[in-house]
Amino acid sequence: MQVNGEQVTLETPVSVADYLEAHGFRAERVAIELNGEIIPRDKCADAMLDDQCVMEIVQFVQGG
């Protein structure tokens, strides 16, 4: 799987929500693009990741 341009190995398929939580992301502060499509926050628990996925995580930060 590719996340933000880097290869990542998944032990088993996992949901986007579980991946975010396991890697310290706060779901309310990120936008997810999975295989070229934006994933709505309320669908992150249903969207599954596998070794063929390409995911971009954009994290919102405060300040200027």
KEZA-746693 format. One record per atom (N, C-alpha, C): residue in one letter; atom name; x, y, z. Coordinates in steps of 0.1 Angstrom, whole numbers. Example, Ala and Ser with C-alpha at 12.3 -4.5 7.8 and 13.67 -1.06 7.14 Angstrom:
<sites>
+------+------+-------+-------+-------+
: resn : name :     u :     v :     w :
+------+------+-------+-------+-------+
:    a :    N :   132 :   -57 :    78 :
:    a :   CA :   123 :   -45 :    78 :
:    a :    C :   132 :   -33 :    78 :
:    s :    N :   128 :   -22 :    71 :
:    s :   CA :   137 :   -11 :    71 :
:    s :    C :   129 :     0 :    79 :
+------+------+-------+-------+-------+
</sites>
This chain:
<sites>
+------+------+-------+-------+-------+
: resn : name :     u :     v :     w :
+------+------+-------+-------+-------+
:    m :    N :     8 :   -12 :     0 :
:    m :   CA :     0 :     0 :     0 :
:    m :    C :     9 :    12 :     0 :
:    q :    N :     4 :    23 :    -6 :
:    q :   CA :    11 :    35 :    -6 :
:    q :    C :     4 :    46 :     2 :
:    v :    N :    11 :    52 :    12 :
:    v :   CA :     4 :    63 :    20 :
:    v :    C :    13 :    75 :    18 :
:    n :    N :     7 :    86 :    13 :
:    n :   CA :    15 :    99 :    11 :
:    n :    C :    28 :    97 :     4 :
:    g :    N :    28 :    88 :    -6 :
:    g :   CA :    39 :    86 :   -14 :
:    g :    C :    49 :    76 :    -9 :
:    e :    N :    47 :    70 :     3 :
:    e :   CA :    56 :    60 :     8 :
:    e :    C :    50 :    46 :     9 :
:    q :    N :    58 :    36 :     6 :
:    q :   CA :    52 :    22 :     7 :
:    q :    C :    51 :    18 :    22 :
:    v :    N :    39 :    12 :    24 :
:    v :   CA :    36 :     7 :    38 :
:    v :    C :    31 :    -7 :    36 :
:    t :    N :    35 :   -16 :    46 :
:    t :   CA :    30 :   -29 :    45 :
:    t :    C :    19 :   -31 :    55 :
:    l :    N :     8 :   -37 :    51 :
:    l :   CA :    -3 :   -40 :    60 :
:    l :    C :    -3 :   -55 :    63 :
:    e :    N :    -4 :   -58 :    76 :
:    e :   CA :    -4 :   -72 :    80 :
:    e :    C :   -18 :   -79 :    76 :
:    t :    N :   -29 :   -71 :    77 :
:    t :   CA :   -42 :   -76 :    73 :
:    t :    C :   -50 :   -64 :    68 :
:    p :    N :   -60 :   -66 :    60 :
:    p :   CA :   -69 :   -55 :    56 :
:    p :    C :   -74 :   -47 :    69 :
:    v :    N :   -75 :   -34 :    68 :
:    v :   CA :   -79 :   -26 :    79 :
:    v :    C :   -87 :   -15 :    74 :
:    s :    N :   -96 :    -9 :    82 :
:    s :   CA :  -104 :     2 :    77 :
:    s :    C :   -96 :    15 :    78 :
:    v :    N :  -100 :    25 :    70 :
:    v :   CA :   -93 :    38 :    70 :
:    v :    C :   -94 :    43 :    85 :
:    a :    N :  -105 :    42 :    91 :
:    a :   CA :  -107 :    48 :   105 :
:    a :    C :   -97 :    41 :   114 :
:    d :    N :   -96 :    28 :   114 :
:    d :   CA :   -86 :    21 :   122 :
:    d :    C :   -72 :    24 :   119 :
:    y :    N :   -69 :    26 :   106 :
:    y :   CA :   -55 :    30 :   103 :
:    y :    C :   -52 :    43 :   108 :
:    l :    N :   -61 :    53 :   107 :
:    l :   CA :   -58 :    66 :   112 :
:    l :    C :   -56 :    66 :   127 :
:    e :    N :   -64 :    59 :   134 :
:    e :   CA :   -63 :    58 :   149 :
:    e :    C :   -50 :    52 :   153 :
:    a :    N :   -46 :    41 :   146 :
:    a :   CA :   -34 :    34 :   149 :
:    a :    C :   -21 :    42 :   147 :
:    h :    N :   -22 :    52 :   138 :
:    h :   CA :   -11 :    60 :   134 :
:    h :    C :   -12 :    74 :   140 :
:    g :    N :   -21 :    76 :   150 :
:    g :   CA :   -21 :    89 :   157 :
:    g :    C :   -28 :   100 :   150 :
:    f :    N :   -35 :    98 :   140 :
:    f :   CA :   -43 :   109 :   133 :
:    f :    C :   -56 :   111 :   140 :
:    r :    N :   -60 :   123 :   141 :
:    r :   CA :   -74 :   126 :   146 :
:    r :    C :   -83 :   128 :   133 :
:    a :    N :   -93 :   119 :   132 :
:    a :   CA :  -101 :   119 :   120 :
:    a :    C :  -108 :   132 :   117 :
:    e :    N :  -111 :   140 :   127 :
:    e :   CA :  -117 :   153 :   124 :
:    e :    C :  -107 :   163 :   119 :
:    r :    N :   -95 :   160 :   119 :
:    r :   CA :   -84 :   170 :   114 :
:    r :    C :   -77 :   165 :   101 :
:    v :    N :   -83 :   155 :    95 :
:    v :   CA :   -77 :   150 :    82 :
:    v :    C :   -87 :   149 :    71 :
:    a :    N :   -82 :   150 :    59 :
:    a :   CA :   -90 :   146 :    47 :
:    a :    C :   -83 :   134 :    41 :
:    i :    N :   -91 :   125 :    36 :
:    i :   CA :   -86 :   113 :    30 :
:    i :    C :   -89 :   111 :    15 :
:    e :    N :   -79 :   109 :     7 :
:    e :   CA :   -82 :   105 :    -7 :
:    e :    C :   -77 :    90 :    -8 :
:    l :    N :   -86 :    82 :   -12 :
:    l :   CA :   -83 :    68 :   -14 :
:    l :    C :   -85 :    63 :   -28 :
:    n :    N :   -74 :    59 :   -34 :
:    n :   CA :   -75 :    55 :   -48 :
:    n :    C :   -82 :    65 :   -57 :
:    g :    N :   -78 :    78 :   -55 :
:    g :   CA :   -83 :    89 :   -63 :
:    g :    C :   -97 :    95 :   -59 :
:    e :    N :  -103 :    90 :   -49 :
:    e :   CA :  -116 :    95 :   -45 :
:    e :    C :  -115 :   100 :   -30 :
:    i :    N :  -122 :   111 :   -28 :
:    i :   CA :  -123 :   116 :   -14 :
:    i :    C :  -132 :   107 :    -6 :
:    i :    N :  -128 :   104 :     6 :
:    i :   CA :  -136 :    95 :    15 :
:    i :    C :  -143 :   104 :    25 :
:    p :    N :  -156 :   105 :    26 :
:    p :   CA :  -163 :   113 :    36 :
:    p :    C :  -159 :   107 :    50 :
:    r :    N :  -159 :   116 :    60 :
:    r :   CA :  -155 :   111 :    73 :
:    r :    C :  -165 :   100 :    78 :
:    d :    N :  -177 :   102 :    75 :
:    d :   CA :  -187 :    92 :    80 :
:    d :    C :  -186 :    78 :    73 :
:    k :    N :  -177 :    77 :    63 :
:    k :   CA :  -175 :    65 :    55 :
:    k :    C :  -161 :    58 :    58 :
:    c :    N :  -153 :    65 :    67 :
:    c :   CA :  -140 :    60 :    70 :
:    c :    C :  -140 :    46 :    76 :
:    a :    N :  -150 :    43 :    84 :
:    a :   CA :  -151 :    30 :    91 :
:    a :    C :  -154 :    19 :    81 :
:    d :    N :  -161 :    23 :    70 :
:    d :   CA :  -165 :    13 :    60 :
:    d :    C :  -155 :    11 :    49 :
:    a :    N :  -146 :    21 :    47 :
:    a :   CA :  -136 :    20 :    36 :
:    a :    C :  -125 :    11 :    40 :
:    m :    N :  -122 :     1 :    33 :
:    m :   CA :  -112 :    -9 :    37 :
:    m :    C :   -99 :    -7 :    29 :
:    l :    N :   -88 :    -8 :    36 :
:    l :   CA :   -75 :    -7 :    29 :
:    l :    C :   -69 :   -21 :    27 :
:    d :    N :   -62 :   -23 :    16 :
:    d :   CA :   -54 :   -35 :    13 :
:    d :    C :   -41 :   -31 :     7 :
:    d :    N :   -33 :   -41 :     3 :
:    d :   CA :   -20 :   -38 :    -2 :
:    d :    C :   -20 :   -31 :   -16 :
:    q :    N :   -31 :   -30 :   -23 :
:    q :   CA :   -32 :   -24 :   -36 :
:    q :    C :   -36 :    -9 :   -35 :
:    c :    N :   -40 :    -4 :   -23 :
:    c :   CA :   -45 :     9 :   -21 :
:    c :    C :   -34 :    20 :   -22 :
:    v :    N :   -39 :    32 :   -27 :
:    v :   CA :   -31 :    44 :   -26 :
:    v :    C :   -39 :    54 :   -18 :
:    m :    N :   -33 :    59 :    -7 :
:    m :   CA :   -40 :    68 :     2 :
:    m :    C :   -32 :    80 :     4 :
:    e :    N :   -39 :    92 :     3 :
:    e :   CA :   -33 :   104 :     7 :
:    e :    C :   -40 :   109 :    19 :
:    i :    N :   -32 :   113 :    29 :
:    i :   CA :   -38 :   119 :    42 :
:    i :    C :   -33 :   133 :    42 :
:    v :    N :   -43 :   142 :    42 :
:    v :   CA :   -40 :   157 :    44 :
:    v :    C :   -44 :   161 :    58 :
:    q :    N :   -35 :   166 :    65 :
:    q :   CA :   -38 :   170 :    79 :
:    q :    C :   -39 :   185 :    80 :
:    f :    N :   -50 :   189 :    86 :
:    f :   CA :   -52 :   203 :    88 :
:    f :    C :   -45 :   208 :   101 :
:    v :    N :   -38 :   219 :   100 :
:    v :   CA :   -31 :   225 :   111 :
:    v :    C :   -35 :   239 :   113 :
:    q :    N :   -35 :   243 :   126 :
:    q :   CA :   -39 :   257 :   129 :
:    q :    C :   -27 :   266 :   128 :
:    g :    N :   -30 :   278 :   125 :
:    g :   CA :   -19 :   288 :   125 :
:    g :    C :   -16 :   293 :   111 :
:    g :    N :    -6 :   301 :   109 :
:    g :   CA :    -4 :   307 :    96 :
:    g :    C :    10 :   306 :    93 :
+------+------+-------+-------+-------+
</sites>
